[in-house]
Amino acid sequence: MKNRVVVTGMGVCAPNGTNISDFTEALKTGKSGIRYFSELEKLKFSCQIGGMPLVPEQLKSRYFTPLELRNFNSSGILYGVIAGMQAWEDAGLSIHEEHCDYDSGCIFGSGSLGVDKFRESIIKVDEGNVRRLGSTSVQQTMSSGVSAYLGGKIGFGNLVTTNSSACTTGTESIYLAFERIQNGKAKRMLAGSTSDGGPYVWGGFDALRILPSKFNDRPTKASRPMDADAQGFVPGCGAGALVLESLASAQERGATIYAEILGGEVNNGGQREGGTMTAPNPHAVRRCIENAIRDAGIKPDAIDAINGHLTATAKDGLEVHNWSRALGRKGDDLPYINSIKGMVGHCLAAAGSIECVASVLQLKEQFIFPNVNLETLHPEIAEVMEPGRAPRKMLNTRVDVLAKASFGFGDVNCCIIFRKF
């Protein structure tokens, strides 16, 4: 018998909210965290806007010591530790000061981590000041830095690692943690992902010309998933985190249970059959969704809502067509579908985990958050979905089962099925 797995804690450090309370309110009201950055204009970026968390000093000092913050310059680790520690606290779990907790572990993903610290270090090396790099330059720039920081702060004794699968990273980390608990390898796992932001991360995407350049004077209107006037994704950053736990462990300690994970799937399109480094193989996407539903032990008509990847690019239409074909549903029968990217942009490696937090919140509080900036449904999407299935305003409605998926560079796919507990 495999263990049932539930969500018992959540944390977030997003462009529109750096705690669960503020983030929930932002979701319900459609509050945007996308803003203009003068630095991007000075560097001659075409897209001069982005989504970045506003982290007050008080919040930094809650989770980092003054010594840790000295010469600290890794925003991804900052966001990840804030979200991860919030989730652990929200789950009502303690920190072991003397001994490590062998029943608990961490899978916390990242894309490019410590980019600003890398730049700072490179300049010092080039100047011949290698001795001035400081004692924490390695831990601030290594890919597993975020999971290492969290492992040390909480005292994990189980698996502590970092996964990296581009924009699928966050959803994949949660799926991998789910599998570990389901198979009895751990009682609890802190799962999530984080992403640095700013010009040295976003520059490559600007060079690819896949970011919007016509909304620099209207930043909150720029990210337009599923809209006929979508111009490309707005870059973002931040972190999201979930505490996953075996149902038996959660019930034994009387924990609050936000949702259950019924199952999921992760696969790759092999950059074949229409898939490339940057575009998904539609056959693999549909296979991922279909296998996730099969793994969850449900029928496609049981799904009430979809939190899609939906980045406001030309691939939004293909994604909705893939959902329709995989579920065998269309028109008014397609589940409600939404994307948080209209509010925060595309948070890259952090996208999936932030969106999983948003997904669980919809189950917990029984609402569907609005598709911000969706004015006219893209014609390709209108072929298979009625406009009302992509709500423009928040809906208070029953949501029992929600499907969350992410699709990333490298043709990587992941889908998780959540159920209200």
Secondary structure, DSSP 8 states (H G I E B T S, - for coil): ----EEEEEEEEEBTTBSSHHHHHHHHHHT---EEE-HHHHHTT-S--EEE-----HHHHHHHS-HHHHTT---HHHHHHHHHHHHHHHHTT----SSS-BTTEEEEEEESS-SHHHHHHHHHHHHTT-GGGS-TTHHHHHSTTHHHHHHHHHHTB-S-EE----GGGHHHHHHHHHHHHHHTTS-SEEEEEEEE--SHHHHHHHHHTT-S--S-TT-GGGS--TTBTT-----BB-EEEEEEEEEHHHHHHTT----EEEEEEEEEE-TT-TT--SSS--HHHHHHHHHHHHHHHT--GGG--EEE----SSTTHHHHHHHHHHHHT--BTTS-EEE-THHHH-B-GGGHHHHHHHHHHHHHHHT-B---TT--SB-HHHHTTB-GGGS-SS-B-----EEEEEEEETTTEEEEEEEEE-
